[in-house]
Amino acid sequence: MFRDEKGFRPTQQMFTEVPPKYDILNRILTLNLDEGWRKKAASKVLEENPAQVLDLCCGTADLTMHIARSAGEQTGIYGLDFSHTMLERAREKVAVFGPDRIKLIQGDAGNMPFDDGTFDAVGISFGFRNLTFENPDAALHISEVLRVLKPGGRFVILETSQPKNRIVRWGYHFYQKYITAPIGGLISGNRAAYSYLARSAVHYYSVPEISELLLKAGFSKIQSRSFLLGATAIVTAIK
């Protein structure tokens, strides 16, 4: 696993010391496409009218917001993230839904503070890569999702992937290395974090590899839908 000189992955520092322009950077670096993808992911999370849903690694609550806009009032909505500063910003955003509509909790994805079978659906947007890329706790993180899901529950993953076409894949890798890393580092002031994000995106799994990872962990009935010529995908797995 890539670590900086202090022994931590750069994303840990980035997600603890939230840059003022974190949300706008997401819009810029994805050409404002990420919000549309999150809306589609939220629709998959809510497809079976779940009673309880979790946005895992919710960050500043972008996916949580989309879920809340589309969910019925009877749906319990939770967000979990390890960064208290991310959650502070998330609380500011979800306040528009009222003080009790969304429950945001600080916690560890490898040791979630929920009982077995709590949720009908778990969603995660651009956080699964950080839980699984060169991460020695990858199996633990996936097993925790399985644990907190009810039988028949769904795990909806919005994440970067690898385009099948060689030329498209080259262009995607070029963009990550020479656009995402330098621009993200320059605007955020955290070059190490965005270098890591670009590097992990370049070397991350393809959709078939993500699917195989989930199947080996115990999920079944994998479905997927790709966007941006395969650079991004929604993968849905059923417990």
Secondary structure, DSSP 4 states (H G I P E B T S, - for coil): ----TTSS-HHHHHHHS--TTHHHHHHHHTTT-HHHHHHHHHHHHTTT--SEEEEET-TTTHHHHHHHHHS-TTSEEEEEES-HHHHHHHHHHHGGG-TTTEEEEE-BTTB-SS-TT-EEEEEEES-HHHHHTT-TTHHHHHHHHHHHEEEEEEEEEEEE---SSHHHHHHHHHHIIIIIHHHHHHHHS-HHHHHHHHHHHHHSPPHHHHHHHHHHHT-EEEEEEEEGGGTEEEEEEE-
